[in-house]
């Protein structure tokens, strides 16, 4: 089990070399919706939050945007890589931190393999996203 922690916005740039490889891998599947530089800027300016998993070293990271909807506050995972939610205990820590930040729900978008992985933690497919340029 790792220790999951929120990284304060003031320490995002100092922590960046430790989390960048995990987030970079995750963003390879974003189809250009967000670049690594844009994510770093959003994290550094507090528009989204950074979480990491640590053992002796950083073993995973996630960037989360909070969305206030009519009936819930969703912690929407923008990018996650490494072993941040590798087991039930890590997931419980992550969920508790998101709840402390006011979230009532956790969501994200991902490819089918991500949906299968997250189903181990009780997530259910809500919808399928699709798009085309016009």
Secondary structure as UniProt FT lines:
FT   STRAND          3..7
FT   HELIX           9..11
FT   HELIX           12..27
FT   TURN            28..29
FT   TURN            31..32
FT   HELIX           36..44
FT   TURN            45..46
FT   STRAND          49..54
FT   STRAND          58..68
FT   STRAND          73..82
FT   TURN            84..85
FT   HELIX           88..100
FT   TURN            101..102
FT   STRAND          105..108
FT   HELIX           112..119
FT   TURN            120..122
//
